[in-house]
Amino acid sequence: MSDKSKIEWTDATWNPVRGCTKISPGCLHCYAETFAERWRGIPGHPFEHGFDLRLVPEKLGDPLRWGTSRMIFVNSMSDLFHKDVPDEYIIKVARVMAAANWHTYQVLTKRADRLAALLKGKLKFAAGLPHIWWGVSVENKQHGLPRIDLLRSAPAAVRFLSIEPLLEDLGAFSLDGISWAIVGGESGPGARPMDAGWVHNIRRQCKRAKVAFFFKQWGGVRKSETGRELDGKTYSEFPARNPIEAPSLADRRRLETDLAVA
């Protein structure tokens, strides 16, 4: 777990799974893959196997050990709902999130069909918890908009969209049942450009639907230079949170034992 994430819309990251595989155009220039592959073959490094998908059970208990409330991006270096992650393991991750309720969790996936199915079934116990936010990635109309419909079909207290990298104008789409939208352009070598009109379209729809709007970045090869202002303003809106005080260290250790993640 990293408690000082550079991702603008979270405080920390937690990766009980590492690695992934590409499934849509938004994956083309995957930052996580680029980072992980730098370390392939380095013995003892967390990514000595590069971006090959691996379960990391020794990381399951990390949120229970963290006594300060944080927003936690779950699997910043993977996708919890990848087909090769067993249902039973996903349930273990969700049980930790449910128990460590002094944190707020941001769970993001491109596998919206599996997310929806599990939230209606084996993950129903966690679906409606207000401190667990369930989200899908949206990069274009063809792949992204159907994910929104799948997310909306599932029970959840907080649903969100990560519209990044935004690759085209999404046109008019429904934000019913959505609490939060993050928008951003692609960054790094080979970054595909994002048109300002595409962003304005989403911002207008969020304003009408009263959906919290977070503009992450314009992106490009040098994202630090293009920044994250939209029309001279920085948008950093979030859904409402109700942080809970963390239990004592002794109680947190008991939770680790009860959940068998110590």
Number of C-alpha atoms within 10 A of each C-alpha: 18 12 15 10 15 11 12 12 18 17 17 19 24 20 22 24 25 24 24 21 15 12 11 13 15 21 16 12 18 18 14 17 21 12 14 20 16 13 17 16 12 12 10 9 12 13 20 16 19 22 22 16 18 17 17 12 14 10 16 26 25 17 25 25 14 17 16 13 17 18 20 25 24 23 21 24 23 23 22 30 21 20 12 11 15 12 15 10 16 18 16 17 18 20 16 19 24 20 16 26 21 23 26 25 26 22 22 25 24 25 18 25 17 18 25 22 16 18 20 16 13 14 19 15 14 21 24 17 17 19 25 24 23 27 27 23 24 27 27 21 16 12 16 23 17 15 24 24 18 17 25 20 15 22 20 23 17 21 26 27 24 22 25 23 27 26 21 15 18 19 11 9 12 13 21 13 19 24 22 23 25 24 23 21 25 25 22 14 10 11 17 16 17 20 13 13 11 16 21 14 14 22 22 12 17 19 11 10 15 14 21 20 23 22 24 23 23 26 23 20 15 13 16 12 10 12 14 22 13 16 9 7 9 14 18 14 15 16 15 12 11 10 14 14 12 17 16 10 13 9 12 20 17 14 20 21 12 10 15 11 17 16
